[in-house]
Amino acid sequence: VAIEPQVKFAAGYHERRPRTTFVPLFISNVSNQQATLYVTDRDGVASYDRQFTERWGDVTPTAPTTSTLDDVLDRLKINRIDFLSMDIELAEPQALAGFSIGRFKPSLVAIEAHAEVRQQILDYFARNEYALVGRYWRVDSQNFWFAPIGETGQGDSAAIPDSD
């Protein structure tokens, strides 16, 4: 399942990943609302935060419909997640607020954690008994990897060491 508010990516999924269900929604903490999404004209960077998006160039506002992750998963009759990847350019905390992680219990989560929202993300996973199991600072300073505590391969400690 690929959830992406920029409909222009649907054709690429259909062509290159035909077994992937493309869902054109903006994941948030509420469903059936209109969000304001700022998209760069140049390379498709998008965020609800205009200033963040303007770092990559001129922006155009769009108005995608929101949904909680729970609502999308329920509509698709998904009751278990092996791997969750979330890259929503500063909207990760809102998306996590609409996700029942204890119900779906993903085995592994990769999430973009920009400095502006990093602590909120770390707090969310700690509250939900997930451990930070990897970050790759030399290659990627934004994405963190989490797994349920007790399923990290080494009790409650990180299974994947830091790469400084």
N, C-alpha and C positions, 0 to 999 in steps of 0.2 A: 504494500500500500504506500503510495506517495501522496502526501497532502501538501498542496502548493497553491497559494492564491493567485499566482500569475498563470492564467489560462494559456498563455503563449507556449508554455512548456509541455502541454498535453500531447501535441503531435510527436514530440521527441520521445516521450514515454511510450506512446503507441507504437512508434517505429522501432525503437531500440530495446524496449522492455515490454513486449506485448502482454506478458502475464501479470504485469503490475497494474493494480487498480489506481487510477489517477483521480484524486478528489480535489476539486478546485475550491478550497475554503481556506480561511485565515483562522488558525487555531488560537484560541483565547480562553478566557475563564468564563465566557458566556456564549450562548448560541443564538443564532437568528438575529444578530445585530449587524449594522454596517460599520466596518472599521475604515479608517483612513490609512492607506498604505502608500508610502512614497517610494517610487521606483526610479532608478537612474535610467536615463535614455541610452546610455552607452553599454553597460554590461549586465543589467538586470539586478543589481544590488537593490534590495527592498527592505524597508523597515517602517514600523508605525512612527518611528522617531525621525522627524524631518532632518534635524541637525546631523544625526548619525548618517543618514543616507546621503546628505549633501557632501560628505567627505569624499565621495566617489564621483561627483559631478552634478549636473543639473537634474532636478527631479520633477516627476509628474505624479500628482496625486491620483489614486484610484480608490474605489470603494467596494472591496470584497465583503462577502458575507462571512460572519464569524461562526465558529462552532467550537465546542469543547472537544477535546480528544476523546473523552468518554462517549459523547454522542456519536462521533464518527465510528468508533469501534463497535458500539452497540448496533448502529444501522447496518454495518457490514457483518454482524454476527461473529465478531472476533472476541474470544474470551481469554486468550493467552498471547503474550508477546515474547519472542526470543530475544530480539534485538530492536532497540528503539534509538533512532538518530534524530536529534532535534537541533536545527539551525534556523533560528527565527529572528536574528539580528535585534537583540535586546528584549524581545517579547517572551523569552523562555519562562520567566517567573509567572506570567499570566497564563501561559499554556499549561504549565505544571499545576496551577491552581484548578484547572479543569480536567485533571487526570487523576484517576484513582489508582495510584501505583500499587497499592496493596492488593487490589483486585486483579490487576493484569500481571503483576510481578515480573517485569522483564528481567531476563537473565543478565543482560548487558545493556548499558545506556551510554551512548556517546552524545554529549551535549556541548554546544558552543557556549562558552562562559566568558563573555567580554567583561573587562574590569568593572564596568558600570553595574552589572547584575551578578557578578561572580559570587558575592557573599550570600545573596538570596538563594542561589542555586545550591551552594554548599550546605546551607542551612536546611533546605528542603530535603536533600538526600539524607542528611544526618537524622532529621526527624523521622524519616521513613526507613531507617535502618539499612542504608546503602553506604558502602565504603568507596572512597575514591581509589580506583585501582590503576590508573594510568594517566599520565600527561607527558607530552613529547615536546618540551620547550624549544629544542633546536629546530624542529620542523614545523611545529604548529603550537603557537602560544595560546590559542583560544579554546580548543576542545579538551574536555575532561571525560574520563571514562569511569563509570560507576557499576558496581555489582552488589547484589544483596549481601549483607554481612553474614558470614558463615558459609557463603558460596563463592568466596573469592579465591579458593584454592589454598589458603593459609590461615584458616580461622578468621579472625577479625582484622588481620593485617593485609596490606596491599599485596596482590599477587604480581603486579607489573611494576617494576621499580621506575622511579623518576629518571628521565634522561636529561641531565643537566649539561 
